[in-house]
């Protein structure tokens, strides 16, 4: 596997000196029009750290990852990735950050008219137009998640678990500095789940920062790491 090597370039808005792969939420209040999901949230993830986000449905796991990705803007406060205030960036600037942040969406977000290979390859080519051998990177990622024999199949012909693995392959293909994974093992059996977590741990060992939302307490016991536990207002952080 290749070591993560994409540096954030061309974005300076709200920068603070920090190491690649760091995440910092400072006094963040966020919600969707009603009561705040988070209020005055402070959270730091160190470069190269593996962190679980744990909590029941509705506790804010997806919202927290979307804040880190820049998909959701906070009502107040700031979100920094690699020292860059992503919460203050314009859309064009934010797209540069997202090239360096892999995101496994809970709903997969696959394009139904593209093959598994094309679903991984297209965002890789768009995000990294100067990358050579993009197809090889995409094939490598799909092989890593056990789909090397289903490159040409479209999402509609794949099981839910296989679609989930395509989403994982898309997120890891460029070996991002930061990987945000929203319930990436939710539709996988225990064996496949273990393979995905082992893959994330391998990426983490090569320097990528991993933030993974889950409700699987067995997984936390088997693969211990720092855990941020969410309760319905306020957030409670505990180490495990």
Buried (B, 14 or more C-beta within 10 A) or exposed (E): EEEBEBEBEEBEEBEEEBEBBBBBBBEBBBBEEEEBBBBEBEBEBBBBBBBBBBBEEEBBBBBBBBBBBBBBBBEEBBBBBBBBBBBBBEEEBBBBBBBBBBBBBBEBEBEEEBBBBBBBBBBBBEBBEEBEEBBEBBBBBBEBBBBEEBBEBBBEEBEEBBBBBBBBBBBBBBBBBBBBBBBBBBBBEEEBBBBBBEBBBEBBEBBBBBBBBBBBEEBBEEBEBBBBBBEEEEBEBEEE
